[in-house]
Amino acid sequence: MHTAVSASSTVGFGKELGAITACILGGASLQGGRGTAWGALLGVIFVAILQNMLLIKQVRPEWQGIILGLVLVLAVAIDSILNRRSNR
């Protein structure tokens, strides 16, 4: 007997912010040319821990997105400052 298996086109929908944040936190640069797989893995672990902590603290889902966005903005700002200093 053969069972048909299908995939949904909405799997992973809304996970883009977490993925980008994880990569930037892991050391990838939005300007390109930098980053490692290990750094990305560490970024993913950090984002997963952050999201888990927010769930445990029962933070509302919309605030979880805002907090993750703020972490992303902070990481991009730090990356930008470090890139400016290294290019001088």
TORTI-157583 format. One record per atom (N, C-alpha, C, O): residue number from 1; x, y, z. Coordinates in nm, 2 decimals. Example, Ala and Ser with C-alpha at 12.3 -4.5 7.8 and 13.67 -1.06 7.14 Angstrom:
// residues 2
<rec i="1" east="1.32" north="-0.57" up="0.78"/>
<rec i="1" east="1.23" north="-0.45" up="0.78"/>
<rec i="1" east="1.32" north="-0.33" up="0.78"/>
<rec i="1" east="1.42" north="-0.33" up="0.85"/>
<rec i="2" east="1.28" north="-0.22" up="0.71"/>
<rec i="2" east="1.37" north="-0.11" up="0.71"/>
<rec i="2" east="1.29" north="0.00" up="0.79"/>
<rec i="2" east="1.34" north="0.11" up="0.80"/>
This chain:
// residues 88
<rec i="1" east="0.08" north="-0.12" up="0.00"/>
<rec i="1" east="0.00" north="0.00" up="0.00"/>
<rec i="1" east="0.09" north="0.12" up="0.00"/>
<rec i="1" east="0.19" north="0.13" up="0.08"/>
<rec i="2" east="0.06" north="0.22" up="-0.08"/>
<rec i="2" east="0.14" north="0.34" up="-0.10"/>
<rec i="2" east="0.05" north="0.46" up="-0.05"/>
<rec i="2" east="-0.06" north="0.48" up="-0.10"/>
<rec i="3" east="0.11" north="0.54" up="0.04"/>
<rec i="3" east="0.04" north="0.66" up="0.08"/>
<rec i="3" east="0.10" north="0.78" up="0.02"/>
<rec i="3" east="0.22" north="0.80" up="0.02"/>
<rec i="4" east="0.02" north="0.87" up="-0.03"/>
<rec i="4" east="0.06" north="0.99" up="-0.09"/>
<rec i="4" east="0.10" north="1.09" up="0.02"/>
<rec i="4" east="0.04" north="1.11" up="0.12"/>
<rec i="5" east="0.21" north="1.16" up="-0.01"/>
<rec i="5" east="0.27" north="1.26" up="0.08"/>
<rec i="5" east="0.27" north="1.39" up="0.01"/>
<rec i="5" east="0.31" north="1.40" up="-0.11"/>
<rec i="6" east="0.23" north="1.50" up="0.07"/>
<rec i="6" east="0.24" north="1.63" up="0.01"/>
<rec i="6" east="0.30" north="1.73" up="0.10"/>
<rec i="6" east="0.31" north="1.71" up="0.22"/>
<rec i="7" east="0.34" north="1.84" up="0.05"/>
<rec i="7" east="0.40" north="1.95" up="0.12"/>
<rec i="7" east="0.32" north="2.07" up="0.11"/>
<rec i="7" east="0.24" north="2.09" up="0.02"/>
<rec i="8" east="0.32" north="2.15" up="0.21"/>
<rec i="8" east="0.25" north="2.28" up="0.21"/>
<rec i="8" east="0.34" north="2.39" up="0.17"/>
<rec i="8" east="0.45" north="2.40" up="0.21"/>
<rec i="9" east="0.28" north="2.48" up="0.10"/>
<rec i="9" east="0.36" north="2.60" up="0.05"/>
<rec i="9" east="0.38" north="2.70" up="0.16"/>
<rec i="9" east="0.45" north="2.80" up="0.14"/>
<rec i="10" east="0.31" north="2.69" up="0.27"/>
<rec i="10" east="0.32" north="2.78" up="0.38"/>
<rec i="10" east="0.41" north="2.74" up="0.49"/>
<rec i="10" east="0.42" north="2.81" up="0.59"/>
<rec i="11" east="0.48" north="2.63" up="0.48"/>
<rec i="11" east="0.58" north="2.59" up="0.58"/>
<rec i="11" east="0.69" north="2.69" up="0.59"/>
<rec i="11" east="0.75" north="2.72" up="0.48"/>
<rec i="12" east="0.72" north="2.73" up="0.70"/>
<rec i="12" east="0.83" north="2.83" up="0.72"/>
<rec i="12" east="0.79" north="2.97" up="0.70"/>
<rec i="12" east="0.87" north="3.07" up="0.71"/>
<rec i="13" east="0.66" north="3.00" up="0.67"/>
<rec i="13" east="0.61" north="3.13" up="0.64"/>
<rec i="13" east="0.63" north="3.21" up="0.77"/>
<rec i="13" east="0.58" north="3.17" up="0.88"/>
<rec i="14" east="0.68" north="3.33" up="0.76"/>
<rec i="14" east="0.70" north="3.42" up="0.88"/>
<rec i="14" east="0.83" north="3.39" up="0.95"/>
<rec i="14" east="0.86" north="3.45" up="1.06"/>
<rec i="15" east="0.92" north="3.30" up="0.91"/>
<rec i="15" east="1.04" north="3.27" up="0.98"/>
<rec i="15" east="1.16" north="3.35" up="0.92"/>
<rec i="15" east="1.27" north="3.33" up="0.96"/>
<rec i="16" east="1.13" north="3.44" up="0.82"/>
<rec i="16" east="1.24" north="3.51" up="0.76"/>
<rec i="16" east="1.32" north="3.60" up="0.86"/>
<rec i="16" east="1.44" north="3.61" up="0.85"/>
<rec i="17" east="1.24" north="3.67" up="0.94"/>
<rec i="17" east="1.31" north="3.76" up="1.04"/>
<rec i="17" east="1.40" north="3.68" up="1.13"/>
<rec i="17" east="1.52" north="3.73" up="1.15"/>
<rec i="18" east="1.36" north="3.57" up="1.18"/>
<rec i="18" east="1.45" north="3.49" up="1.26"/>
<rec i="18" east="1.57" north="3.44" up="1.19"/>
<rec i="18" east="1.68" north="3.44" up="1.25"/>
<rec i="19" east="1.56" north="3.40" up="1.06"/>
<rec i="19" east="1.67" north="3.35" up="0.99"/>
<rec i="19" east="1.77" north="3.46" up="0.96"/>
<rec i="19" east="1.89" north="3.44" up="0.97"/>
<rec i="20" east="1.72" north="3.58" up="0.92"/>
<rec i="20" east="1.82" north="3.69" up="0.89"/>
<rec i="20" east="1.89" north="3.73" up="1.02"/>
<rec i="20" east="2.01" north="3.75" up="1.02"/>
<rec i="21" east="1.81" north="3.74" up="1.13"/>
<rec i="21" east="1.87" north="3.78" up="1.26"/>
<rec i="21" east="1.98" north="3.68" up="1.30"/>
<rec i="21" east="2.08" north="3.72" up="1.35"/>
<rec i="22" east="1.95" north="3.55" up="1.29"/>
<rec i="22" east="2.04" north="3.45" up="1.32"/>
<rec i="22" east="2.17" north="3.46" up="1.24"/>
<rec i="22" east="2.28" north="3.45" up="1.30"/>
<rec i="23" east="2.16" north="3.48" up="1.12"/>
<rec i="23" east="2.28" north="3.49" up="1.03"/>
<rec i="23" east="2.36" north="3.62" up="1.07"/>
<rec i="23" east="2.49" north="3.61" up="1.08"/>
<rec i="24" east="2.30" north="3.73" up="1.09"/>
<rec i="24" east="2.37" north="3.85" up="1.13"/>
<rec i="24" east="2.43" north="3.84" up="1.26"/>
<rec i="24" east="2.55" north="3.88" up="1.28"/>
<rec i="25" east="2.36" north="3.78" up="1.36"/>
<rec i="25" east="2.42" north="3.76" up="1.49"/>
<rec i="25" east="2.54" north="3.66" up="1.48"/>
<rec i="25" east="2.63" north="3.67" up="1.56"/>
<rec i="26" east="2.53" north="3.57" up="1.39"/>
<rec i="26" east="2.64" north="3.47" up="1.37"/>
<rec i="26" east="2.76" north="3.53" up="1.30"/>
<rec i="26" east="2.86" north="3.45" up="1.29"/>
<rec i="27" east="2.76" north="3.65" up="1.26"/>
<rec i="27" east="2.88" north="3.71" up="1.20"/>
<rec i="27" east="2.87" north="3.74" up="1.05"/>
<rec i="27" east="2.97" north="3.80" up="1.00"/>
<rec i="28" east="2.76" north="3.70" up="0.99"/>
<rec i="28" east="2.75" north="3.74" up="0.85"/>
<rec i="28" east="2.73" north="3.89" up="0.83"/>
<rec i="28" east="2.67" north="3.95" up="0.92"/>
<rec i="29" east="2.78" north="3.94" up="0.73"/>
<rec i="29" east="2.76" north="4.09" up="0.70"/>
<rec i="29" east="2.66" north="4.11" up="0.59"/>
<rec i="29" east="2.65" north="4.04" up="0.50"/>
<rec i="30" east="2.58" north="4.21" up="0.61"/>
<rec i="30" east="2.48" north="4.25" up="0.50"/>
<rec i="30" east="2.55" north="4.30" up="0.38"/>
<rec i="30" east="2.50" north="4.31" up="0.27"/>
<rec i="31" east="2.68" north="4.34" up="0.40"/>
<rec i="31" east="2.76" north="4.39" up="0.29"/>
<rec i="31" east="2.82" north="4.28" up="0.21"/>
<rec i="31" east="2.88" north="4.30" up="0.11"/>
<rec i="32" east="2.81" north="4.15" up="0.26"/>
<rec i="32" east="2.86" north="4.04" up="0.19"/>
<rec i="32" east="3.01" north="4.01" up="0.23"/>
<rec i="32" east="3.08" north="4.09" up="0.28"/>
<rec i="33" east="3.05" north="3.89" up="0.19"/>
<rec i="33" east="3.19" north="3.85" up="0.20"/>
<rec i="33" east="3.24" north="3.80" up="0.33"/>
<rec i="33" east="3.36" north="3.76" up="0.34"/>
<rec i="34" east="3.15" north="3.79" up="0.43"/>
<rec i="34" east="3.19" north="3.74" up="0.56"/>
<rec i="34" east="3.09" north="3.64" up="0.62"/>
<rec i="34" east="2.97" north="3.64" up="0.57"/>
<rec i="35" east="3.13" north="3.56" up="0.71"/>
<rec i="35" east="3.04" north="3.47" up="0.78"/>
<rec i="35" east="3.09" north="3.33" up="0.77"/>
<rec i="35" east="3.15" north="3.29" up="0.67"/>
<rec i="36" east="3.05" north="3.25" up="0.87"/>
<rec i="36" east="3.09" north="3.11" up="0.86"/>
<rec i="36" east="2.96" north="3.03" up="0.90"/>
<rec i="36" east="2.86" north="3.08" up="0.95"/>
<rec i="37" east="2.97" north="2.90" up="0.87"/>
<rec i="37" east="2.86" north="2.81" up="0.90"/>
<rec i="37" east="2.85" north="2.80" up="1.05"/>
<rec i="37" east="2.73" north="2.79" up="1.11"/>
<rec i="38" east="2.96" north="2.79" up="1.12"/>
<rec i="38" east="2.96" north="2.78" up="1.27"/>
<rec i="38" east="2.90" north="2.91" up="1.33"/>
<rec i="38" east="2.82" north="2.90" up="1.43"/>
<rec i="39" east="2.93" north="3.02" up="1.28"/>
<rec i="39" east="2.87" north="3.15" up="1.32"/>
<rec i="39" east="2.72" north="3.15" up="1.31"/>
<rec i="39" east="2.65" north="3.19" up="1.39"/>
<rec i="40" east="2.68" north="3.10" up="1.19"/>
<rec i="40" east="2.53" north="3.10" up="1.16"/>
<rec i="40" east="2.46" north="3.00" up="1.26"/>
<rec i="40" east="2.35" north="3.03" up="1.31"/>
<rec i="41" east="2.53" north="2.89" up="1.29"/>
<rec i="41" east="2.47" north="2.79" up="1.38"/>
<rec i="41" east="2.46" north="2.86" up="1.52"/>
<rec i="41" east="2.36" north="2.84" up="1.59"/>
<rec i="42" east="2.56" north="2.93" up="1.56"/>
<rec i="42" east="2.56" north="3.00" up="1.69"/>
<rec i="42" east="2.45" north="3.10" up="1.69"/>
<rec i="42" east="2.38" north="3.12" up="1.80"/>
<rec i="43" east="2.43" north="3.17" up="1.58"/>
<rec i="43" east="2.32" north="3.27" up="1.57"/>
<rec i="43" east="2.18" north="3.20" up="1.58"/>
<rec i="43" east="2.09" north="3.26" up="1.65"/>
<rec i="44" east="2.17" north="3.09" up="1.52"/>
<rec i="44" east="2.04" north="3.01" up="1.53"/>
<rec i="44" east="2.01" north="2.97" up="1.67"/>
<rec i="44" east="1.90" north="2.98" up="1.72"/>
<rec i="45" east="2.12" north="2.92" up="1.74"/>
<rec i="45" east="2.10" north="2.88" up="1.88"/>
<rec i="45" east="2.06" north="3.00" up="1.96"/>
<rec i="45" east="1.97" north="2.99" up="2.05"/>
<rec i="46" east="2.12" north="3.11" up="1.94"/>
<rec i="46" east="2.09" north="3.23" up="2.02"/>
<rec i="46" east="1.94" north="3.27" up="2.00"/>
<rec i="46" east="1.87" north="3.30" up="2.09"/>
<rec i="47" east="1.90" north="3.28" up="1.87"/>
<rec i="47" east="1.76" north="3.32" up="1.84"/>
<rec i="47" east="1.67" north="3.22" up="1.90"/>
<rec i="47" east="1.56" north="3.25" up="1.95"/>
<rec i="48" east="1.70" north="3.09" up="1.89"/>
<rec i="48" east="1.61" north="2.98" up="1.95"/>
<rec i="48" east="1.59" north="3.00" up="2.10"/>
<rec i="48" east="1.49" north="2.99" up="2.15"/>
<rec i="49" east="1.71" north="3.03" up="2.16"/>
<rec i="49" east="1.70" north="3.05" up="2.31"/>
<rec i="49" east="1.62" north="3.17" up="2.34"/>
<rec i="49" east="1.54" north="3.17" up="2.43"/>
<rec i="50" east="1.64" north="3.28" up="2.27"/>
<rec i="50" east="1.56" north="3.40" up="2.29"/>
<rec i="50" east="1.41" north="3.38" up="2.27"/>
<rec i="50" east="1.33" north="3.42" up="2.35"/>
<rec i="51" east="1.38" north="3.31" up="2.16"/>
<rec i="51" east="1.24" north="3.28" up="2.14"/>
<rec i="51" east="1.18" north="3.19" up="2.24"/>
<rec i="51" east="1.06" north="3.21" up="2.29"/>
<rec i="52" east="1.25" north="3.10" up="2.29"/>
<rec i="52" east="1.21" north="3.01" up="2.39"/>
<rec i="52" east="1.19" north="3.08" up="2.52"/>
<rec i="52" east="1.09" north="3.06" up="2.59"/>
<rec i="53" east="1.28" north="3.17" up="2.56"/>
<rec i="53" east="1.26" north="3.25" up="2.68"/>
<rec i="53" east="1.14" north="3.34" up="2.67"/>
<rec i="53" east="1.07" north="3.36" up="2.77"/>
<rec i="54" east="1.12" north="3.40" up="2.56"/>
<rec i="54" east="1.00" north="3.48" up="2.54"/>
<rec i="54" east="0.87" north="3.40" up="2.55"/>
<rec i="54" east="0.77" north="3.45" up="2.61"/>
<rec i="55" east="0.87" north="3.28" up="2.50"/>
<rec i="55" east="0.75" north="3.19" up="2.52"/>
<rec i="55" east="0.73" north="3.15" up="2.66"/>
<rec i="55" east="0.62" north="3.15" up="2.71"/>
<rec i="56" east="0.84" north="3.12" up="2.73"/>
<rec i="56" east="0.83" north="3.08" up="2.87"/>
<rec i="56" east="0.77" north="3.20" up="2.96"/>
<rec i="56" east="0.69" north="3.18" up="3.05"/>
<rec i="57" east="0.82" north="3.32" up="2.92"/>
<rec i="57" east="0.77" north="3.44" up="2.99"/>
<rec i="57" east="0.63" north="3.48" up="2.95"/>
<rec i="57" east="0.58" north="3.58" up="3.00"/>
<rec i="58" east="0.57" north="3.41" up="2.85"/>
<rec i="58" east="0.44" north="3.43" up="2.80"/>
<rec i="58" east="0.43" north="3.57" up="2.74"/>
<rec i="58" east="0.33" north="3.64" up="2.75"/>
<rec i="59" east="0.53" north="3.61" up="2.66"/>
<rec i="59" east="0.53" north="3.74" up="2.59"/>
<rec i="59" east="0.44" north="3.72" up="2.47"/>
<rec i="59" east="0.44" north="3.62" up="2.40"/>
<rec i="60" east="0.35" north="3.82" up="2.44"/>
<rec i="60" east="0.26" north="3.81" up="2.33"/>
<rec i="60" east="0.33" north="3.79" up="2.20"/>
<rec i="60" east="0.44" north="3.85" up="2.19"/>
<rec i="61" east="0.28" north="3.72" up="2.10"/>
<rec i="61" east="0.35" north="3.69" up="1.98"/>
<rec i="61" east="0.39" north="3.82" up="1.90"/>
<rec i="61" east="0.50" north="3.82" up="1.84"/>
<rec i="62" east="0.31" north="3.92" up="1.90"/>
<rec i="62" east="0.34" north="4.05" up="1.83"/>
<rec i="62" east="0.46" north="4.11" up="1.90"/>
<rec i="62" east="0.55" north="4.17" up="1.83"/>
<rec i="63" east="0.47" north="4.11" up="2.03"/>
<rec i="63" east="0.59" north="4.16" up="2.10"/>
<rec i="63" east="0.72" north="4.08" up="2.07"/>
<rec i="63" east="0.83" north="4.13" up="2.07"/>
<rec i="64" east="0.70" north="3.95" up="2.06"/>
<rec i="64" east="0.81" north="3.86" up="2.02"/>
<rec i="64" east="0.88" north="3.91" up="1.89"/>
<rec i="64" east="1.00" north="3.91" up="1.88"/>
<rec i="65" east="0.79" north="3.94" up="1.79"/>
<rec i="65" east="0.84" north="3.99" up="1.67"/>
<rec i="65" east="0.91" north="4.12" up="1.68"/>
<rec i="65" east="1.01" north="4.14" up="1.61"/>
<rec i="66" east="0.85" north="4.21" up="1.76"/>
<rec i="66" east="0.92" north="4.34" up="1.78"/>
<rec i="66" east="1.05" north="4.32" up="1.85"/>
<rec i="66" east="1.15" north="4.39" up="1.81"/>
<rec i="67" east="1.06" north="4.24" up="1.95"/>
<rec i="67" east="1.19" north="4.22" up="2.02"/>
<rec i="67" east="1.29" north="4.16" up="1.92"/>
<rec i="67" east="1.41" north="4.20" up="1.93"/>
<rec i="68" east="1.25" north="4.06" up="1.84"/>
<rec i="68" east="1.34" north="4.00" up="1.75"/>
<rec i="68" east="1.39" north="4.10" up="1.65"/>
<rec i="68" east="1.51" north="4.10" up="1.61"/>
<rec i="69" east="1.30" north="4.19" up="1.60"/>
<rec i="69" east="1.33" north="4.30" up="1.51"/>
<rec i="69" east="1.43" north="4.39" up="1.57"/>
<rec i="69" east="1.53" north="4.44" up="1.51"/>
<rec i="70" east="1.41" north="4.43" up="1.70"/>
<rec i="70" east="1.51" north="4.52" up="1.77"/>
<rec i="70" east="1.65" north="4.45" up="1.78"/>
<rec i="70" east="1.75" north="4.52" up="1.77"/>
<rec i="71" east="1.65" north="4.32" up="1.81"/>
<rec i="71" east="1.78" north="4.25" up="1.81"/>
<rec i="71" east="1.85" north="4.26" up="1.68"/>
<rec i="71" east="1.97" north="4.28" up="1.67"/>
<rec i="72" east="1.77" north="4.24" up="1.57"/>
<rec i="72" east="1.82" north="4.25" up="1.43"/>
<rec i="72" east="1.88" north="4.39" up="1.41"/>
<rec i="72" east="1.99" north="4.41" up="1.35"/>
<rec i="73" east="1.80" north="4.50" up="1.44"/>
<rec i="73" east="1.85" north="4.63" up="1.42"/>
<rec i="73" east="1.98" north="4.66" up="1.50"/>
<rec i="73" east="2.07" north="4.72" up="1.44"/>
<rec i="74" east="1.98" north="4.61" up="1.62"/>
<rec i="74" east="2.10" north="4.63" up="1.70"/>
<rec i="74" east="2.22" north="4.56" up="1.64"/>
<rec i="74" east="2.33" north="4.61" up="1.63"/>
<rec i="75" east="2.20" north="4.44" up="1.59"/>
<rec i="75" east="2.31" north="4.36" up="1.53"/>
<rec i="75" east="2.36" north="4.43" up="1.40"/>
<rec i="75" east="2.48" north="4.43" up="1.38"/>
<rec i="76" east="2.27" north="4.48" up="1.32"/>
<rec i="76" east="2.31" north="4.55" up="1.20"/>
<rec i="76" east="2.38" north="4.68" up="1.23"/>
<rec i="76" east="2.48" north="4.71" up="1.16"/>
<rec i="77" east="2.34" north="4.75" up="1.33"/>
<rec i="77" east="2.40" north="4.87" up="1.37"/>
<rec i="77" east="2.55" north="4.84" up="1.42"/>
<rec i="77" east="2.64" north="4.91" up="1.38"/>
<rec i="78" east="2.56" north="4.74" up="1.50"/>
<rec i="78" east="2.70" north="4.70" up="1.54"/>
<rec i="78" east="2.79" north="4.66" up="1.43"/>
<rec i="78" east="2.90" north="4.70" up="1.42"/>
<rec i="79" east="2.73" north="4.58" up="1.33"/>
<rec i="79" east="2.80" north="4.54" up="1.21"/>
<rec i="79" east="2.85" north="4.66" up="1.13"/>
<rec i="79" east="2.96" north="4.66" up="1.08"/>
<rec i="80" east="2.76" north="4.76" up="1.12"/>
<rec i="80" east="2.79" north="4.87" up="1.04"/>
<rec i="80" east="2.90" north="4.96" up="1.10"/>
<rec i="80" east="2.99" north="5.00" up="1.03"/>
<rec i="81" east="2.89" north="4.97" up="1.23"/>
<rec i="81" east="3.00" north="5.05" up="1.31"/>
<rec i="81" east="3.13" north="4.98" up="1.29"/>
<rec i="81" east="3.23" north="5.04" up="1.27"/>
<rec i="82" east="3.13" north="4.84" up="1.31"/>
<rec i="82" east="3.26" north="4.77" up="1.30"/>
<rec i="82" east="3.31" north="4.78" up="1.16"/>
<rec i="82" east="3.44" north="4.78" up="1.14"/>
<rec i="83" east="3.23" north="4.77" up="1.06"/>
<rec i="83" east="3.27" north="4.78" up="0.92"/>
<rec i="83" east="3.33" north="4.92" up="0.89"/>
<rec i="83" east="3.43" north="4.93" up="0.82"/>
<rec i="84" east="3.27" north="5.02" up="0.94"/>
<rec i="84" east="3.32" north="5.16" up="0.92"/>
<rec i="84" east="3.46" north="5.17" up="0.98"/>
<rec i="84" east="3.55" north="5.24" up="0.93"/>
<rec i="85" east="3.48" north="5.12" up="1.11"/>
<rec i="85" east="3.61" north="5.13" up="1.17"/>
<rec i="85" east="3.72" north="5.05" up="1.10"/>
<rec i="85" east="3.83" north="5.09" up="1.10"/>
<rec i="86" east="3.68" north="4.93" up="1.05"/>
<rec i="86" east="3.78" north="4.85" up="0.98"/>
<rec i="86" east="3.82" north="4.91" up="0.84"/>
<rec i="86" east="3.93" north="4.87" up="0.79"/>
<rec i="87" east="3.73" north="4.99" up="0.78"/>
<rec i="87" east="3.76" north="5.04" up="0.65"/>
<rec i="87" east="3.84" north="5.18" up="0.65"/>
<rec i="87" east="3.87" north="5.23" up="0.55"/>
<rec i="88" east="3.87" north="5.22" up="0.77"/>
<rec i="88" east="3.94" north="5.35" up="0.78"/>
<rec i="88" east="4.09" north="5.33" up="0.76"/>
<rec i="88" east="4.16" north="5.43" up="0.76"/>
